[in-house]
Amino acid sequence: MVLVDGEWYYNDSCPRNAEHNPDWYCFLRTDEELEEFSENYGGYYNHDHTGLPDTP
């Protein structure tokens, strides 16, 4: 997670392949955006949000 202008966002610089939507870039994403992507792509992001700051 990174703090930008007082707000926390997710960043994932891992490359994507054709299986995991090569057009998706995970820079400055919110919890909601990650959850939606993960639901559509077989649980790609699966982590516990406990103790993490809220996203906008």
CHARMM internal coordinates of N, CA and C (Angstrom, degrees):
IC EDIT
DIST 1 N 1 CA 1.4454
DIST 1 CA 1 C 1.5213
ANGL 1 N 1 CA 1 C 108.41
DIST 1 C 2 N 1.3202
ANGL 1 CA 1 C 2 N 114.68
DIHE 1 N 1 CA 1 C 2 N 148.67
DIST 2 N 2 CA 1.4597
ANGL 1 C 2 N 2 CA 121.24
DIHE 1 CA 1 C 2 N 2 CA 178.13
DIST 2 CA 2 C 1.5294
ANGL 2 N 2 CA 2 C 109.03
DIHE 1 C 2 N 2 CA 2 C -129.32
DIST 2 C 3 N 1.3197
ANGL 2 CA 2 C 3 N 114.89
DIHE 2 N 2 CA 2 C 3 N 149.68
DIST 3 N 3 CA 1.4527
ANGL 2 C 3 N 3 CA 121.50
DIHE 2 CA 2 C 3 N 3 CA 178.48
DIST 3 CA 3 C 1.5248
ANGL 3 N 3 CA 3 C 108.73
DIHE 2 C 3 N 3 CA 3 C -101.65
DIST 3 C 4 N 1.3329
ANGL 3 CA 3 C 4 N 116.50
DIHE 3 N 3 CA 3 C 4 N 118.64
DIST 4 N 4 CA 1.4656
ANGL 3 C 4 N 4 CA 122.02
DIHE 3 CA 3 C 4 N 4 CA -178.92
DIST 4 CA 4 C 1.5270
ANGL 4 N 4 CA 4 C 107.83
DIHE 3 C 4 N 4 CA 4 C -127.78
DIST 4 C 5 N 1.3075
ANGL 4 CA 4 C 5 N 116.30
DIHE 4 N 4 CA 4 C 5 N 120.67
DIST 5 N 5 CA 1.4666
ANGL 4 C 5 N 5 CA 121.81
DIHE 4 CA 4 C 5 N 5 CA 179.62
DIST 5 CA 5 C 1.5285
ANGL 5 N 5 CA 5 C 112.10
DIHE 4 C 5 N 5 CA 5 C 49.83
DIST 5 C 6 N 1.3184
ANGL 5 CA 5 C 6 N 116.30
DIHE 5 N 5 CA 5 C 6 N 41.22
DIST 6 N 6 CA 1.4558
ANGL 5 C 6 N 6 CA 121.13
DIHE 5 CA 5 C 6 N 6 CA 176.45
DIST 6 CA 6 C 1.5122
ANGL 6 N 6 CA 6 C 115.16
DIHE 5 C 6 N 6 CA 6 C 80.94
DIST 6 C 7 N 1.3339
ANGL 6 CA 6 C 7 N 119.22
DIHE 6 N 6 CA 6 C 7 N 4.22
DIST 7 N 7 CA 1.4692
ANGL 6 C 7 N 7 CA 123.59
DIHE 6 CA 6 C 7 N 7 CA 179.67
DIST 7 CA 7 C 1.5241
ANGL 7 N 7 CA 7 C 109.71
DIHE 6 C 7 N 7 CA 7 C -119.75
DIST 7 C 8 N 1.3279
ANGL 7 CA 7 C 8 N 116.03
DIHE 7 N 7 CA 7 C 8 N 142.51
DIST 8 N 8 CA 1.4671
ANGL 7 C 8 N 8 CA 121.17
DIHE 7 CA 7 C 8 N 8 CA 178.59
DIST 8 CA 8 C 1.5175
ANGL 8 N 8 CA 8 C 110.44
DIHE 7 C 8 N 8 CA 8 C -92.44
DIST 8 C 9 N 1.3360
ANGL 8 CA 8 C 9 N 115.81
DIHE 8 N 8 CA 8 C 9 N 139.12
DIST 9 N 9 CA 1.4690
ANGL 8 C 9 N 9 CA 122.83
DIHE 8 CA 8 C 9 N 9 CA 178.18
DIST 9 CA 9 C 1.5280
ANGL 9 N 9 CA 9 C 108.99
DIHE 8 C 9 N 9 CA 9 C -138.23
DIST 9 C 10 N 1.3231
ANGL 9 CA 9 C 10 N 114.56
DIHE 9 N 9 CA 9 C 10 N 160.17
DIST 10 N 10 CA 1.4606
ANGL 9 C 10 N 10 CA 121.09
DIHE 9 CA 9 C 10 N 10 CA 174.67
DIST 10 CA 10 C 1.5196
ANGL 10 N 10 CA 10 C 110.22
DIHE 9 C 10 N 10 CA 10 C -91.58
DIST 10 C 11 N 1.3149
ANGL 10 CA 10 C 11 N 115.47
DIHE 10 N 10 CA 10 C 11 N 145.82
DIST 11 N 11 CA 1.4625
ANGL 10 C 11 N 11 CA 122.87
DIHE 10 CA 10 C 11 N 11 CA 172.92
DIST 11 CA 11 C 1.5219
ANGL 11 N 11 CA 11 C 107.57
DIHE 10 C 11 N 11 CA 11 C -134.97
DIST 11 C 12 N 1.3012
ANGL 11 CA 11 C 12 N 116.93
DIHE 11 N 11 CA 11 C 12 N 131.72
DIST 12 N 12 CA 1.4582
ANGL 11 C 12 N 12 CA 122.88
DIHE 11 CA 11 C 12 N 12 CA 176.41
DIST 12 CA 12 C 1.5175
ANGL 12 N 12 CA 12 C 106.89
DIHE 11 C 12 N 12 CA 12 C -135.84
DIST 12 C 13 N 1.3081
ANGL 12 CA 12 C 13 N 116.48
DIHE 12 N 12 CA 12 C 13 N 108.64
DIST 13 N 13 CA 1.4659
ANGL 12 C 13 N 13 CA 120.30
DIHE 12 CA 12 C 13 N 13 CA -175.58
DIST 13 CA 13 C 1.5247
ANGL 13 N 13 CA 13 C 113.52
DIHE 12 C 13 N 13 CA 13 C -90.85
DIST 13 C 14 N 1.3294
ANGL 13 CA 13 C 14 N 117.66
DIHE 13 N 13 CA 13 C 14 N 8.54
DIST 14 N 14 CA 1.4667
ANGL 13 C 14 N 14 CA 120.21
DIHE 13 CA 13 C 14 N 14 CA 178.61
DIST 14 CA 14 C 1.5308
ANGL 14 N 14 CA 14 C 110.31
DIHE 13 C 14 N 14 CA 14 C -66.00
DIST 14 C 15 N 1.3255
ANGL 14 CA 14 C 15 N 117.20
DIHE 14 N 14 CA 14 C 15 N 139.53
DIST 15 N 15 CA 1.4679
ANGL 14 C 15 N 15 CA 119.51
DIHE 14 CA 14 C 15 N 15 CA 178.05
DIST 15 CA 15 C 1.5271
ANGL 15 N 15 CA 15 C 110.58
DIHE 14 C 15 N 15 CA 15 C -69.29
DIST 15 C 16 N 1.3038
ANGL 15 CA 15 C 16 N 116.59
DIHE 15 N 15 CA 15 C 16 N 153.82
DIST 16 N 16 CA 1.4680
ANGL 15 C 16 N 16 CA 122.60
DIHE 15 CA 15 C 16 N 16 CA 177.12
DIST 16 CA 16 C 1.5257
ANGL 16 N 16 CA 16 C 109.18
DIHE 15 C 16 N 16 CA 16 C -105.76
DIST 16 C 17 N 1.3078
ANGL 16 CA 16 C 17 N 114.81
DIHE 16 N 16 CA 16 C 17 N 152.22
DIST 17 N 17 CA 1.4554
ANGL 16 C 17 N 17 CA 119.12
DIHE 16 CA 16 C 17 N 17 CA 173.91
DIST 17 CA 17 C 1.5285
ANGL 17 N 17 CA 17 C 108.41
DIHE 16 C 17 N 17 CA 17 C -114.25
DIST 17 C 18 N 1.2997
ANGL 17 CA 17 C 18 N 117.23
DIHE 17 N 17 CA 17 C 18 N 179.86
DIST 18 N 18 CA 1.4623
ANGL 17 C 18 N 18 CA 121.53
DIHE 17 CA 17 C 18 N 18 CA -176.65
DIST 18 CA 18 C 1.5272
ANGL 18 N 18 CA 18 C 111.56
DIHE 17 C 18 N 18 CA 18 C -59.03
DIST 18 C 19 N 1.3133
ANGL 18 CA 18 C 19 N 117.32
DIHE 18 N 18 CA 18 C 19 N -31.75
DIST 19 N 19 CA 1.4694
ANGL 18 C 19 N 19 CA 121.25
DIHE 18 CA 18 C 19 N 19 CA -179.71
DIST 19 CA 19 C 1.5289
ANGL 19 N 19 CA 19 C 111.74
DIHE 18 C 19 N 19 CA 19 C -67.96
DIST 19 C 20 N 1.2954
ANGL 19 CA 19 C 20 N 117.58
DIHE 19 N 19 CA 19 C 20 N -33.40
DIST 20 N 20 CA 1.4645
ANGL 19 C 20 N 20 CA 121.86
DIHE 19 CA 19 C 20 N 20 CA -175.10
DIST 20 CA 20 C 1.5271
ANGL 20 N 20 CA 20 C 111.82
DIHE 19 C 20 N 20 CA 20 C -113.46
DIST 20 C 21 N 1.2999
ANGL 20 CA 20 C 21 N 117.35
DIHE 20 N 20 CA 20 C 21 N 48.27
DIST 21 N 21 CA 1.4620
ANGL 20 C 21 N 21 CA 124.37
DIHE 20 CA 20 C 21 N 21 CA 173.52
DIST 21 CA 21 C 1.5266
ANGL 21 N 21 CA 21 C 112.31
DIHE 20 C 21 N 21 CA 21 C 51.59
DIST 21 C 22 N 1.3137
ANGL 21 CA 21 C 22 N 117.77
DIHE 21 N 21 CA 21 C 22 N 88.92
DIST 22 N 22 CA 1.4630
ANGL 21 C 22 N 22 CA 121.53
DIHE 21 CA 21 C 22 N 22 CA -177.11
DIST 22 CA 22 C 1.5327
ANGL 22 N 22 CA 22 C 113.61
DIHE 21 C 22 N 22 CA 22 C -65.16
DIST 22 C 23 N 1.3292
ANGL 22 CA 22 C 23 N 117.94
DIHE 22 N 22 CA 22 C 23 N -14.05
DIST 23 N 23 CA 1.4600
ANGL 22 C 23 N 23 CA 120.90
DIHE 22 CA 22 C 23 N 23 CA 179.70
DIST 23 CA 23 C 1.5303
ANGL 23 N 23 CA 23 C 113.08
DIHE 22 C 23 N 23 CA 23 C -88.09
DIST 23 C 24 N 1.3250
ANGL 23 CA 23 C 24 N 117.91
DIHE 23 N 23 CA 23 C 24 N -4.95
DIST 24 N 24 CA 1.4620
ANGL 23 C 24 N 24 CA 122.39
DIHE 23 CA 23 C 24 N 24 CA -179.83
DIST 24 CA 24 C 1.5235
ANGL 24 N 24 CA 24 C 109.78
DIHE 23 C 24 N 24 CA 24 C -84.22
DIST 24 C 25 N 1.2993
ANGL 24 CA 24 C 25 N 115.85
DIHE 24 N 24 CA 24 C 25 N 125.76
DIST 25 N 25 CA 1.4586
ANGL 24 C 25 N 25 CA 121.36
DIHE 24 CA 24 C 25 N 25 CA 173.85
DIST 25 CA 25 C 1.5166
ANGL 25 N 25 CA 25 C 107.97
DIHE 24 C 25 N 25 CA 25 C -119.59
DIST 25 C 26 N 1.3011
ANGL 25 CA 25 C 26 N 116.26
DIHE 25 N 25 CA 25 C 26 N 126.69
DIST 26 N 26 CA 1.4588
ANGL 25 C 26 N 26 CA 120.49
DIHE 25 CA 25 C 26 N 26 CA -175.49
DIST 26 CA 26 C 1.5211
ANGL 26 N 26 CA 26 C 110.39
DIHE 25 C 26 N 26 CA 26 C -99.94
DIST 26 C 27 N 1.2985
ANGL 26 CA 26 C 27 N 116.15
DIHE 26 N 26 CA 26 C 27 N 72.59
DIST 27 N 27 CA 1.4537
ANGL 26 C 27 N 27 CA 122.51
DIHE 26 CA 26 C 27 N 27 CA 175.45
DIST 27 CA 27 C 1.5191
ANGL 27 N 27 CA 27 C 107.78
DIHE 26 C 27 N 27 CA 27 C -124.33
DIST 27 C 28 N 1.3023
ANGL 27 CA 27 C 28 N 116.32
DIHE 27 N 27 CA 27 C 28 N 125.86
DIST 28 N 28 CA 1.4635
ANGL 27 C 28 N 28 CA 123.18
DIHE 27 CA 27 C 28 N 28 CA -179.75
DIST 28 CA 28 C 1.5282
ANGL 28 N 28 CA 28 C 111.20
DIHE 27 C 28 N 28 CA 28 C 58.21
DIST 28 C 29 N 1.3358
ANGL 28 CA 28 C 29 N 115.61
DIHE 28 N 28 CA 28 C 29 N 51.57
DIST 29 N 29 CA 1.4700
ANGL 28 C 29 N 29 CA 121.59
DIHE 28 CA 28 C 29 N 29 CA 179.05
DIST 29 CA 29 C 1.5224
ANGL 29 N 29 CA 29 C 110.39
DIHE 28 C 29 N 29 CA 29 C -103.06
DIST 29 C 30 N 1.3232
ANGL 29 CA 29 C 30 N 115.00
DIHE 29 N 29 CA 29 C 30 N 151.89
DIST 30 N 30 CA 1.4557
ANGL 29 C 30 N 30 CA 121.91
DIHE 29 CA 29 C 30 N 30 CA 179.28
DIST 30 CA 30 C 1.5262
ANGL 30 N 30 CA 30 C 110.76
DIHE 29 C 30 N 30 CA 30 C -96.05
DIST 30 C 31 N 1.3362
ANGL 30 CA 30 C 31 N 115.52
DIHE 30 N 30 CA 30 C 31 N 169.61
DIST 31 N 31 CA 1.4681
ANGL 30 C 31 N 31 CA 120.26
DIHE 30 CA 30 C 31 N 31 CA 175.53
DIST 31 CA 31 C 1.5220
ANGL 31 N 31 CA 31 C 110.68
DIHE 30 C 31 N 31 CA 31 C -54.63
DIST 31 C 32 N 1.3244
ANGL 31 CA 31 C 32 N 116.64
DIHE 31 N 31 CA 31 C 32 N -46.17
DIST 32 N 32 CA 1.4570
ANGL 31 C 32 N 32 CA 121.35
DIHE 31 CA 31 C 32 N 32 CA -178.22
DIST 32 CA 32 C 1.5290
ANGL 32 N 32 CA 32 C 111.81
DIHE 31 C 32 N 32 CA 32 C -60.20
DIST 32 C 33 N 1.3222
ANGL 32 CA 32 C 33 N 117.09
DIHE 32 N 32 CA 32 C 33 N -43.39
DIST 33 N 33 CA 1.4662
ANGL 32 C 33 N 33 CA 120.61
DIHE 32 CA 32 C 33 N 33 CA -179.89
DIST 33 CA 33 C 1.5276
ANGL 33 N 33 CA 33 C 111.29
DIHE 32 C 33 N 33 CA 33 C -65.14
DIST 33 C 34 N 1.3315
ANGL 33 CA 33 C 34 N 116.82
DIHE 33 N 33 CA 33 C 34 N -41.79
DIST 34 N 34 CA 1.4682
ANGL 33 C 34 N 34 CA 119.47
DIHE 33 CA 33 C 34 N 34 CA 178.86
DIST 34 CA 34 C 1.5164
ANGL 34 N 34 CA 34 C 111.53
DIHE 33 C 34 N 34 CA 34 C -65.66
DIST 34 C 35 N 1.3310
ANGL 34 CA 34 C 35 N 116.81
DIHE 34 N 34 CA 34 C 35 N -41.44
DIST 35 N 35 CA 1.4549
ANGL 34 C 35 N 35 CA 120.03
DIHE 34 CA 34 C 35 N 35 CA 180.00
DIST 35 CA 35 C 1.5243
ANGL 35 N 35 CA 35 C 111.47
DIHE 34 C 35 N 35 CA 35 C -64.48
DIST 35 C 36 N 1.3313
ANGL 35 CA 35 C 36 N 116.99
DIHE 35 N 35 CA 35 C 36 N -41.59
DIST 36 N 36 CA 1.4670
ANGL 35 C 36 N 36 CA 120.39
DIHE 35 CA 35 C 36 N 36 CA 178.72
DIST 36 CA 36 C 1.5290
ANGL 36 N 36 CA 36 C 110.90
DIHE 35 C 36 N 36 CA 36 C -63.31
DIST 36 C 37 N 1.3245
ANGL 36 CA 36 C 37 N 116.82
DIHE 36 N 36 CA 36 C 37 N -46.13
DIST 37 N 37 CA 1.4593
ANGL 36 C 37 N 37 CA 120.35
DIHE 36 CA 36 C 37 N 37 CA 178.23
DIST 37 CA 37 C 1.5241
ANGL 37 N 37 CA 37 C 110.26
DIHE 36 C 37 N 37 CA 37 C -59.78
DIST 37 C 38 N 1.3230
ANGL 37 CA 37 C 38 N 115.79
DIHE 37 N 37 CA 37 C 38 N -46.24
DIST 38 N 38 CA 1.4566
ANGL 37 C 38 N 38 CA 120.58
DIHE 37 CA 37 C 38 N 38 CA -177.58
DIST 38 CA 38 C 1.5286
ANGL 38 N 38 CA 38 C 112.00
DIHE 37 C 38 N 38 CA 38 C -61.76
DIST 38 C 39 N 1.3257
ANGL 38 CA 38 C 39 N 116.99
DIHE 38 N 38 CA 38 C 39 N -40.66
DIST 39 N 39 CA 1.4678
ANGL 38 C 39 N 39 CA 120.81
DIHE 38 CA 38 C 39 N 39 CA 177.51
DIST 39 CA 39 C 1.5192
ANGL 39 N 39 CA 39 C 111.41
DIHE 38 C 39 N 39 CA 39 C -61.21
DIST 39 C 40 N 1.3226
ANGL 39 CA 39 C 40 N 116.80
DIHE 39 N 39 CA 39 C 40 N -37.99
DIST 40 N 40 CA 1.4641
ANGL 39 C 40 N 40 CA 121.27
DIHE 39 CA 39 C 40 N 40 CA -177.65
DIST 40 CA 40 C 1.5244
ANGL 40 N 40 CA 40 C 113.24
DIHE 39 C 40 N 40 CA 40 C -80.34
DIST 40 C 41 N 1.3174
ANGL 40 CA 40 C 41 N 117.59
DIHE 40 N 40 CA 40 C 41 N -16.21
DIST 41 N 41 CA 1.4675
ANGL 40 C 41 N 41 CA 120.96
DIHE 40 CA 40 C 41 N 41 CA -176.08
DIST 41 CA 41 C 1.5217
ANGL 41 N 41 CA 41 C 112.33
DIHE 40 C 41 N 41 CA 41 C -128.14
DIST 41 C 42 N 1.3209
ANGL 41 CA 41 C 42 N 115.67
DIHE 41 N 41 CA 41 C 42 N 48.41
DIST 42 N 42 CA 1.4450
ANGL 41 C 42 N 42 CA 122.34
DIHE 41 CA 41 C 42 N 42 CA 169.03
DIST 42 CA 42 C 1.5206
ANGL 42 N 42 CA 42 C 116.69
DIHE 41 C 42 N 42 CA 42 C 61.03
DIST 42 C 43 N 1.3068
ANGL 42 CA 42 C 43 N 117.45
DIHE 42 N 42 CA 42 C 43 N 37.12
DIST 43 N 43 CA 1.4594
ANGL 42 C 43 N 43 CA 120.09
DIHE 42 CA 42 C 43 N 43 CA 176.74
DIST 43 CA 43 C 1.5112
ANGL 43 N 43 CA 43 C 113.78
DIHE 42 C 43 N 43 CA 43 C 75.36
DIST 43 C 44 N 1.3276
ANGL 43 CA 43 C 44 N 116.97
DIHE 43 N 43 CA 43 C 44 N 34.83
DIST 44 N 44 CA 1.4682
ANGL 43 C 44 N 44 CA 121.33
DIHE 43 CA 43 C 44 N 44 CA -176.32
DIST 44 CA 44 C 1.5169
ANGL 44 N 44 CA 44 C 111.82
DIHE 43 C 44 N 44 CA 44 C -53.00
DIST 44 C 45 N 1.3432
ANGL 44 CA 44 C 45 N 116.70
DIHE 44 N 44 CA 44 C 45 N -47.72
DIST 45 N 45 CA 1.4652
ANGL 44 C 45 N 45 CA 120.56
DIHE 44 CA 44 C 45 N 45 CA 175.66
DIST 45 CA 45 C 1.5177
ANGL 45 N 45 CA 45 C 107.59
DIHE 44 C 45 N 45 CA 45 C -102.47
DIST 45 C 46 N 1.3057
ANGL 45 CA 45 C 46 N 115.88
DIHE 45 N 45 CA 45 C 46 N 120.19
DIST 46 N 46 CA 1.4510
ANGL 45 C 46 N 46 CA 121.41
DIHE 45 CA 45 C 46 N 46 CA -179.33
DIST 46 CA 46 C 1.5200
ANGL 46 N 46 CA 46 C 108.06
DIHE 45 C 46 N 46 CA 46 C -137.40
DIST 46 C 47 N 1.3252
ANGL 46 CA 46 C 47 N 116.19
DIHE 46 N 46 CA 46 C 47 N 90.75
DIST 47 N 47 CA 1.4532
ANGL 46 C 47 N 47 CA 119.06
DIHE 46 CA 46 C 47 N 47 CA 179.74
DIST 47 CA 47 C 1.5197
ANGL 47 N 47 CA 47 C 110.90
DIHE 46 C 47 N 47 CA 47 C -143.63
DIST 47 C 48 N 1.2931
ANGL 47 CA 47 C 48 N 114.54
DIHE 47 N 47 CA 47 C 48 N 162.35
DIST 48 N 48 CA 1.4548
ANGL 47 C 48 N 48 CA 122.65
DIHE 47 CA 47 C 48 N 48 CA -178.61
DIST 48 CA 48 C 1.5278
ANGL 48 N 48 CA 48 C 109.00
DIHE 47 C 48 N 48 CA 48 C -87.14
DIST 48 C 49 N 1.3275
ANGL 48 CA 48 C 49 N 117.34
DIHE 48 N 48 CA 48 C 49 N 122.68
DIST 49 N 49 CA 1.4714
ANGL 48 C 49 N 49 CA 121.94
DIHE 48 CA 48 C 49 N 49 CA -179.06
DIST 49 CA 49 C 1.5273
ANGL 49 N 49 CA 49 C 112.48
DIHE 48 C 49 N 49 CA 49 C -82.34
DIST 49 C 50 N 1.3419
ANGL 49 CA 49 C 50 N 116.43
DIHE 49 N 49 CA 49 C 50 N -5.48
DIST 50 N 50 CA 1.4617
ANGL 49 C 50 N 50 CA 120.33
DIHE 49 CA 49 C 50 N 50 CA -177.58
DIST 50 CA 50 C 1.5374
ANGL 50 N 50 CA 50 C 110.47
DIHE 49 C 50 N 50 CA 50 C -57.20
DIST 50 C 51 N 1.3153
ANGL 50 CA 50 C 51 N 114.82
DIHE 50 N 50 CA 50 C 51 N 129.15
DIST 51 N 51 CA 1.4485
ANGL 50 C 51 N 51 CA 120.51
DIHE 50 CA 50 C 51 N 51 CA 177.17
DIST 51 CA 51 C 1.5147
ANGL 51 N 51 CA 51 C 115.27
DIHE 50 C 51 N 51 CA 51 C 83.94
DIST 51 C 52 N 1.3304
ANGL 51 CA 51 C 52 N 117.36
DIHE 51 N 51 CA 51 C 52 N -4.35
DIST 52 N 52 CA 1.4648
ANGL 51 C 52 N 52 CA 120.86
DIHE 51 CA 51 C 52 N 52 CA 178.86
DIST 52 CA 52 C 1.5274
ANGL 52 N 52 CA 52 C 109.26
DIHE 51 C 52 N 52 CA 52 C -91.09
DIST 52 C 53 N 1.3205
ANGL 52 CA 52 C 53 N 117.41
DIHE 52 N 52 CA 52 C 53 N 152.21
DIST 53 N 53 CA 1.4598
ANGL 52 C 53 N 53 CA 119.03
DIHE 52 CA 52 C 53 N 53 CA 178.42
DIST 53 CA 53 C 1.5322
ANGL 53 N 53 CA 53 C 111.06
DIHE 52 C 53 N 53 CA 53 C -69.15
DIST 53 C 54 N 1.3258
ANGL 53 CA 53 C 54 N 115.35
DIHE 53 N 53 CA 53 C 54 N 154.70
DIST 54 N 54 CA 1.4689
ANGL 53 C 54 N 54 CA 121.13
DIHE 53 CA 53 C 54 N 54 CA 175.75
DIST 54 CA 54 C 1.5173
ANGL 54 N 54 CA 54 C 110.19
DIHE 53 C 54 N 54 CA 54 C -69.78
DIST 54 C 55 N 1.3197
ANGL 54 CA 54 C 55 N 116.35
DIHE 54 N 54 CA 54 C 55 N 150.16
DIST 55 N 55 CA 1.4598
ANGL 54 C 55 N 55 CA 122.39
DIHE 54 CA 54 C 55 N 55 CA 174.52
DIST 55 CA 55 C 1.5229
ANGL 55 N 55 CA 55 C 108.47
DIHE 54 C 55 N 55 CA 55 C -103.70
DIST 55 C 56 N 1.3320
ANGL 55 CA 55 C 56 N 117.54
DIHE 55 N 55 CA 55 C 56 N 160.38
DIST 56 N 56 CA 1.4742
ANGL 55 C 56 N 56 CA 119.79
DIHE 55 CA 55 C 56 N 56 CA -178.37
DIST 56 CA 56 C 1.5282
ANGL 56 N 56 CA 56 C 112.73
DIHE 55 C 56 N 56 CA 56 C -64.62
END
COOR INIT
IC SEED 1 N 1 CA 1 C
IC BUILD
